[in-house]
Amino acid sequence: MIEKKPFVLLDPALLKPAVIASFIKLNPRVQWRNPVMFVVYIGSILTTLLGLQTLQGKGPTQADFIFSVALWLWFTVLFANFAEALAEGRSKAQAASLRGLKKSTWAKKFTDLTSKTFHGKAWLPDQAENLRKGDVVFVETGDMIPLDGEVIEGVATVDESAITGESAPVVRESGGDFSSVTGGTRVLSDWLVVRISVNPGESFLDRMISMVEGAKRAKTPNEIALTILLVALTIVFLVVTVTLLPFSIFSVGAAGAGTVVSLTALVALLVCLIPTTIGGLLSAVGVAGMSRMMQANVIATSGRAVEAAGDVDVLMLDKTGTITYGNRQASSFLPAPGVTETMLALCAMQASTADETPEGRSIVTLAQKLNAATPLVGATTEVAFTAQTRMSGVDVQQVDGSTRQLRKGAVDAVRKHVEALGGSVPSEVVRASDDVSRRGSTPLAVSDGKNILGVVELKDIVKSGIKERFGELRRMGIKTVMITGDNKLTAAAIAAEAGVDDFLAEATPEDKLKLIRQYQAEGRLVAMTGDGTNDAPALAQADVAVAMNSGTQAAKEAGNMVDLDSNPTKLLEIVETGKALLMTRGSLTTFSIANDVAKYFAIIPAIFVTTYPQLSALNVMHLGSPSSAILSAVIFNALIIVFLIPLALKGVKYRAVGAAALLRRNLAIYGVGGLIVPFIGIKAIDLVLVALNLA
């Protein structure tokens, strides 16, 4: 996992483009996308026109007051644009660094594919942009992989730091879940034969760039709901403000005193009462959510997925590599009655000689530690592992013409094999197998012909600290489900040790898909992580689907997020980031709406005090004058957006608390803060204006 870069708000490289973009975004077609800020935009234009009219002697005489209000309204619009542009700029900067990887690369394209072994066969140089899906290329030490593909032969170490930021090289090999390679990465050692899986322009790097540049993404359901609320509040305050003008005219006529409220004051009142704070920062919050995912080295293919991550209430996690450290390791040999440990170790090693899986290699290593290293004599035929047989081994042609069958695999599979040859399984072996399973380990039976020699224990080690993290998720109301292909006894032991809420044992792709649909039918949002082709159906079905960058192309295409670090536990961090995004939006909304109380006390007495002197009792802040009160509220309304930009971009710190506790905390901090801060801010600004004789 790479170290995250510290949050830097005013990055000089982003600041100047964001300022320029703030003015470009004054285009009415851009402003219209944000209804709340569009009202402020129209108010800015209206007050500017009123000020120009005053200069021509056709309007009110308070030109300096009108232009002051107009100036701060334009400032409000520009800083709302600046917040959004700054968030977009962070994404575009990330995209630019990725685009730097797209260099004109030459590939060694094979011209002869008739041979099963490609290494050393004829190839011709060709540019990467001329390659097409299905072409086969050869890459060796120092070569750049031209386009995304699947390794069909060879094993090599690959430097993926340009994409993932991880300095340690990774191993890519044919078959399994580590056969996918990404265009723009470099081979450090050995060689690979790669079948190109995309056409130019469709590579993972191309998709990454378009995803990162997705600042102008479609709004998510939560964002749409909040926009509707903000528009509704804006319409309500617009109607209220419009009715105040005829009410003022009537009041002045009836009372025979006072002055009719000015259009400038009404515009200022409207801008201050509508939720401009959250309206100005809403787009920045949404864009920054995807940027924060990128900071975590996760590419989100849609803003919808980021939002959904915050609402997830079921997490489905693979056991291997997520809950446990990964590859199971042989830890002990448990021989059957009448069989020595050395004999069991020797046969297990011989049955694993051709097994290049980590488990197979660990059996060979453990047997060698017991000095069980006698080589096989005679012609051997490898018996590969299949999903149907669930065992592997070798057949050895003996000198007398007979065939010796060495097998290792799942206990029930080896038992059927032995029984088919006329043998039987000792009860001691069954008990040993059950004991291994209850310990959370995996038992493998070893047989020589019709005789079962014993059990090999493969240990899965639960990651330290994972149980505490699952406890945090449980307190948030999120259910954790472990998915594994292990038998139920093994799965139950690991689940208990890890502290998950439920588990799915002996899982097939169909089982995973069925379980996700079952939870979704109950109205729950499901997150899942996966890296293999067999995970693709479930990833496509899940609401938040995190594919590993090291996984297959099918998995990456099925997911709506790609973890560049290929760290399955990142799913927990993604959920936290999604919830932090929702918390940020909720906190800013609470603060924005609470702000209105102070603005009422500032502006309402100011615009009606000449007609109704009794309203001066509401001037609890003792503001200097009506014009000072209005201008102070407008200035505070603009400046508060500036001060909240870091919060919008960086986000509220995630806390593992329930919804009720979160609501109470929001009301206590941002609700009360939204009530108190405006009173202090408006009064402070008023004192400055009066002291400088500006109002």
Secondary structure, 3 states (H helix, E strand, C coil): CCCCCCCCCCCHHHHHHHHHHHHHCCCHHHHCCCHHHHHHHHHHHHHHHHHHHHHCCCCCCCHHHHHHHHHHHHHHHHHHHHHHHHHHHHHHHHHHHHHCCCCCCEEEEECCCCCCCCCCCCEEEEEHHHCCCCCEEEEECCCECCCCEEEEECEEEEECHHHHCCCCCEEEECCCCCCEECCCCEEEEEEEEEEECCCCCCCHHHHHHHHHCHHHCCCCHHHHHHHHHHHHHHHHHHHHHHHHHHHHHHHHHHHCCCCCCCHHHHHHHHHHHCCHHHHHHHHHHHHHHHHHHHHCCEEECCHHHHHHHHHCCEEEEEHHHHHECCCCEEEEEEECCCCCHHHHHHHHHHHCCCCCCHHHHHHHHHHHHCCCCCCCCCCEEEECCCCCCCEEEEEEECCCCCEEEEEEEEHHHHHHHHHHCCCECCHHHHHHHHHHHHCCCEEEEEEECCEEEEEEEEECCECCCHHHHHHHHHHCCCEEEEECCCCHHHHHHHHHHHCCCEEECCCCHHHHHHHHHHHHHCCCCEEEEECCHHHHHHHHHCCEEEEECCCCHHHHHHCCEEECCCCCCHHHHHHHHHHHHHHHHHHHHHHHHHHHHHHHHHHHHHHHCCCCHHHHHHCCCCCCCHHHHHHHHHHHHHHHHHHHHHHHHHCCCCCCCCHHHHHHHHHHHHHHHHHHHHHHHHHHHHHHHHHCCCC
